[in-house]
Amino acid sequence: MPQSEPEPPGGLRAASDESIEGWERVASGWERRRAFLWQASRGLSERLVELLDPQPGDTVLELAAGPGDTGFLAAERIGSTGRLISSDIAPAMVAAAERRASELGLSNVEFLAQDAQALELADASVDGVLCRWGYMLVPDPSVALSETARILRPGGRVALAVWASADENPWASAVGRVLVARGVTSPPEADAPGPFRLADPERLRSLVEDAGLERLAQEDVPLTWRYRSFDEFWETTLDLSSALSSAVAAIDERDAVSIREDVRRAVEPYVDGGELVFPGRSRVTLARRD
């Protein structure tokens, strides 16, 4: 049974509440775009599961699972005697993952709304942890990684992915850069939660090792993001990002149209035969609890 954990400090709790609200707002967009996301990121998820190497009968936790597809690859490996815990901080995301698991006919999955910084799981209760694009978005990644180490059994492993730099991921940075240039939003603070917060490989290594985990491997995985049109790129970006969609919604219609055209010009280098094709790069780390 999950054990009771102390409440996190007030600042973390407030930040977590704000994070829940943001992810609740875009959960429907993530579910709607699930197939698109999976097409672009499946290779990365397969690599994460390959590195984790879950075995039949294992208990595997997926953090920040979103619609759950990465963890569901592990569910196939651990079999009927294993257990996948598919978790996300936003209940609406958990519900989306539950619907997807039902479509796939999976019966070895438990669904929990969990804050990665305060997991309601017992010490040394999990064989493996998966986290695709989650640690860089929590208020304090060092706390989240320490929680991961706490719930791993000795010898248990975590396979995680974060984004490389903004320059290496123009599909994710183009809209934000235009909004900053137009004064709609402020440049992100250096250590604020965000997609590129853990792009520095040395910082990521330090966080992992300071949490008491032994880093076993670190590698970069390229991705390709393909949109049928600029309209699809724009709508998908706003569907998936609460921060960007909220910023655009807060300005008047004339400015919104102008900003959209600025973004269109900014992404012209990635036009390929009527489609938009962006490079991307994600950084994968495998670590083990001694």
C-alpha positions as CSV (number, residue, x, y, z in Angstrom):
1,M,0.0,0.0,0.0
2,P,1.2,3.5,-0.6
3,Q,2.8,5.1,2.5
4,S,1.9,8.5,3.8
5,E,4.5,11.2,2.9
6,P,4.9,14.6,4.5
7,E,3.6,17.6,2.6
8,P,6.2,19.3,0.5
9,P,7.3,22.8,1.4
10,G,4.7,25.5,0.7
11,G,6.5,26.9,-2.3
12,L,6.6,23.5,-3.9
13,R,3.0,22.8,-3.2
14,A,1.9,26.1,-4.7
15,A,4.1,25.5,-7.7
16,S,2.7,21.9,-8.0
17,D,-0.9,23.3,-7.9
18,E,-0.1,25.7,-10.6
19,S,1.4,22.9,-12.7
20,I,-1.7,20.7,-12.2
21,E,-3.9,23.6,-13.5
22,G,-1.8,24.1,-16.5
23,W,-1.6,20.4,-17.5
24,E,-5.3,20.0,-16.9
25,R,-6.0,22.7,-19.4
26,V,-4.0,21.0,-22.2
27,A,-4.8,17.4,-21.3
28,S,-7.5,17.2,-24.0
29,G,-5.0,18.6,-26.5
30,W,-2.5,15.9,-25.6
31,E,-5.1,13.2,-26.0
32,R,-6.3,14.7,-29.3
33,R,-2.7,14.8,-30.6
34,R,-1.6,11.5,-29.1
35,A,-1.2,9.7,-32.5
36,F,0.9,12.6,-33.9
37,L,3.1,12.7,-30.8
38,W,3.6,8.9,-30.9
39,Q,4.6,9.0,-34.6
40,A,7.3,11.5,-33.8
41,S,8.5,10.1,-30.5
42,R,8.0,6.4,-30.7
43,G,11.6,5.7,-31.4
44,L,12.7,7.6,-28.3
45,S,10.2,5.8,-26.1
46,E,11.3,2.4,-27.5
47,R,14.9,3.4,-26.7
48,L,14.0,4.3,-23.1
49,V,12.2,1.0,-22.6
50,E,15.1,-0.9,-24.2
51,L,17.6,0.8,-21.8
52,L,15.4,0.1,-18.8
53,D,15.0,-3.5,-19.8
54,P,12.0,-4.4,-17.6
55,Q,11.6,-8.1,-16.9
56,P,8.5,-10.3,-16.5
57,G,7.1,-9.7,-13.0
58,D,8.7,-6.3,-12.5
59,T,6.9,-3.2,-11.1
60,V,7.5,-0.2,-13.3
61,L,6.5,3.4,-12.6
62,E,6.0,5.9,-15.4
63,L,6.2,9.5,-14.2
64,A,4.6,12.4,-16.2
65,A,3.0,9.7,-18.4
66,G,0.6,11.9,-20.3
67,P,-1.4,9.6,-22.5
68,G,0.8,6.7,-21.3
69,D,2.2,5.2,-24.5
70,T,5.8,4.9,-23.3
71,G,4.8,3.0,-20.2
72,F,2.5,0.8,-22.2
73,L,5.6,-0.5,-24.1
74,A,7.0,-1.6,-20.7
75,A,3.6,-3.2,-19.8
76,E,4.0,-5.6,-22.7
77,R,7.4,-6.7,-21.4
78,I,6.5,-7.2,-17.7
79,G,3.6,-9.4,-18.6
80,S,0.6,-10.5,-16.5
81,T,2.7,-11.0,-13.4
82,G,4.2,-7.5,-13.6
83,R,2.6,-4.1,-12.7
84,L,2.9,-0.8,-14.5
85,I,2.0,2.3,-12.5
86,S,1.0,5.0,-15.0
87,S,1.1,8.3,-13.3
88,D,0.8,12.0,-14.0
89,I,0.4,15.1,-11.8
90,A,-2.8,16.0,-13.7
91,P,-5.9,13.8,-13.2
92,A,-7.1,14.6,-16.7
93,M,-3.9,13.2,-18.1
94,V,-4.3,10.0,-16.0
95,A,-7.8,9.6,-17.3
96,A,-6.5,10.0,-20.9
97,A,-3.9,7.2,-20.3
98,E,-6.6,5.0,-18.8
99,R,-8.7,5.3,-21.9
100,R,-5.7,4.5,-24.1
101,A,-4.9,1.4,-22.0
102,S,-8.5,0.3,-22.4
103,E,-8.2,0.6,-26.2
104,L,-5.1,-1.5,-26.1
105,G,-6.7,-4.1,-23.8
106,L,-4.0,-3.8,-21.1
107,S,-4.9,-5.3,-17.7
108,N,-1.6,-5.0,-15.8
109,V,-1.7,-1.2,-15.4
110,E,-2.6,0.9,-12.3
111,F,-3.4,4.6,-12.8
112,L,-2.4,7.2,-10.2
113,A,-2.3,11.0,-10.0
114,Q,1.1,11.5,-8.5
115,D,3.4,14.5,-7.9
116,A,7.0,13.4,-8.9
117,Q,8.3,15.5,-6.0
118,A,6.2,13.7,-3.4
119,L,5.4,10.1,-4.5
120,E,2.8,8.2,-2.5
121,L,4.8,5.0,-2.9
122,A,6.8,3.0,-0.3
123,D,10.5,3.0,-0.1
124,A,12.2,0.4,-2.4
125,S,8.9,-0.7,-3.9
126,V,9.6,-0.3,-7.7
127,D,12.0,-2.1,-10.0
128,G,12.1,0.6,-12.7
129,V,11.1,4.1,-13.5
130,L,10.4,5.7,-16.9
131,C,10.1,9.5,-17.3
132,R,9.9,11.0,-20.8
133,W,10.1,14.8,-20.7
134,G,9.1,15.2,-17.0
135,Y,11.9,16.1,-14.7
136,M,12.7,19.5,-16.4
137,L,9.1,20.6,-15.8
138,V,8.8,20.0,-12.1
139,P,9.5,22.9,-9.7
140,D,12.6,21.2,-8.2
141,P,14.1,18.3,-10.3
142,S,16.5,17.5,-7.5
143,V,13.6,16.6,-5.2
144,A,11.9,14.6,-7.9
145,L,15.1,12.6,-8.7
146,S,15.6,12.0,-5.0
147,E,12.1,10.7,-4.7
148,T,12.8,8.4,-7.7
149,A,15.9,7.0,-5.9
150,R,13.8,6.5,-2.7
151,I,11.2,4.3,-4.3
152,L,13.6,2.3,-6.4
153,R,14.7,-1.1,-5.1
154,P,18.5,-1.7,-4.8
155,G,19.7,-2.3,-8.3
156,G,16.5,-0.7,-9.7
157,R,16.9,1.6,-12.7
158,V,15.5,4.8,-14.1
159,A,15.4,5.7,-17.8
160,L,14.7,9.4,-18.4
161,A,14.6,11.8,-21.3
162,V,14.8,15.6,-21.4
163,W,15.1,17.9,-24.3
164,A,18.4,19.2,-25.7
165,S,18.8,22.9,-26.4
166,A,16.3,25.3,-27.9
167,D,18.5,25.6,-31.0
168,E,18.3,21.8,-31.5
169,N,14.5,21.8,-31.2
170,P,13.1,24.7,-33.3
171,W,9.7,22.9,-33.4
172,A,9.4,23.7,-29.7
173,S,11.1,27.0,-29.5
174,A,9.9,29.0,-32.6
175,V,6.6,30.3,-31.1
176,G,8.1,31.2,-27.8
177,R,10.9,33.1,-29.4
178,V,8.5,35.2,-31.4
179,L,6.4,35.9,-28.3
180,V,9.4,37.1,-26.4
181,A,10.6,39.2,-29.3
182,R,7.2,40.9,-29.5
183,G,7.1,41.5,-25.7
184,V,4.1,39.2,-25.1
185,T,6.1,37.1,-22.7
186,S,9.3,37.5,-20.8
187,P,12.4,35.4,-21.5
188,P,12.3,32.3,-19.2
189,E,14.3,32.5,-16.0
190,A,17.4,30.4,-16.0
191,D,16.1,27.7,-13.7
192,A,12.3,28.0,-14.2
193,P,10.5,24.8,-15.3
194,G,10.6,24.6,-19.0
195,P,11.5,22.2,-21.9
196,F,15.1,23.2,-22.2
197,R,15.9,23.6,-18.5
198,L,18.1,20.4,-18.3
199,A,19.6,20.7,-21.7
200,D,23.1,21.0,-20.2
201,P,24.4,17.4,-20.0
202,E,26.7,18.2,-17.1
203,R,23.9,19.6,-15.0
204,L,21.8,16.6,-15.7
205,R,24.6,14.3,-14.7
206,S,25.1,16.2,-11.4
207,L,21.4,16.1,-10.6
208,V,21.3,12.4,-11.2
209,E,24.4,11.6,-9.2
210,D,23.4,14.0,-6.3
211,A,20.2,12.1,-6.0
212,G,22.2,9.0,-5.1
213,L,21.9,7.3,-8.5
214,E,24.8,5.8,-10.6
215,R,24.7,7.1,-14.2
216,L,25.1,4.1,-16.5
217,A,24.6,5.7,-19.9
218,Q,23.8,9.1,-21.5
219,E,23.0,9.5,-25.2
220,D,21.2,11.8,-27.6
221,V,18.3,10.6,-29.7
222,P,17.3,12.6,-32.8
223,L,13.6,13.0,-33.7
224,T,11.7,14.4,-36.7
225,W,8.6,16.5,-36.3
226,R,6.5,16.5,-39.5
227,Y,3.4,18.7,-39.9
228,R,1.2,18.7,-43.0
229,S,0.9,22.4,-43.0
230,F,1.7,25.6,-41.0
231,D,-1.9,25.5,-39.7
232,E,-1.3,22.1,-38.2
233,F,1.9,23.2,-36.6
234,W,0.3,26.3,-35.1
235,E,-2.8,24.5,-33.8
236,T,-0.7,21.5,-32.4
237,T,1.7,23.8,-30.6
238,L,-1.1,25.7,-28.9
239,D,-2.9,22.4,-28.1
240,L,0.2,21.0,-26.3
241,S,1.5,24.1,-24.4
242,S,-0.5,25.7,-21.7
243,A,2.0,28.6,-21.4
244,L,1.9,29.5,-25.1
245,S,-1.8,29.0,-25.6
246,S,-2.5,31.2,-22.6
247,A,-0.2,33.9,-23.8
248,V,-1.8,34.0,-27.3
249,A,-5.3,34.0,-25.8
250,A,-4.5,37.0,-23.7
251,I,-3.7,39.4,-26.6
252,D,-6.2,41.0,-28.9
253,E,-7.1,39.4,-32.2
254,R,-5.1,41.8,-34.4
255,D,-1.9,41.1,-32.5
256,A,-2.6,37.4,-32.5
257,V,-2.9,37.4,-36.3
258,S,0.3,39.4,-36.6
259,I,2.2,37.1,-34.3
260,R,1.0,34.1,-36.2
261,E,2.5,35.6,-39.4
262,D,5.8,36.3,-37.6
263,V,5.9,32.7,-36.6
264,R,5.1,31.6,-40.1
265,R,8.1,33.6,-41.4
266,A,10.3,32.2,-38.7
267,V,9.7,28.6,-39.6
268,E,10.0,29.1,-43.4
269,P,13.4,27.4,-43.4
270,Y,11.7,24.1,-42.4
271,V,9.1,24.1,-45.3
272,D,9.6,20.9,-47.3
273,G,7.2,20.3,-50.2
274,G,4.3,22.0,-48.5
275,E,5.0,20.3,-45.2
276,L,6.9,21.6,-42.2
277,V,9.7,19.2,-41.2
278,F,11.6,20.1,-38.0
279,P,14.7,18.4,-36.5
280,G,14.6,17.6,-32.8
281,R,16.9,16.1,-30.2
282,S,16.2,14.5,-26.9
283,R,18.8,13.5,-24.3
284,V,18.4,10.1,-22.6
285,T,20.0,9.0,-19.3
286,L,20.0,5.6,-17.7
287,A,20.9,5.4,-14.0
288,R,20.8,2.8,-11.2
289,R,20.2,2.8,-7.5
290,D,23.0,0.9,-5.7
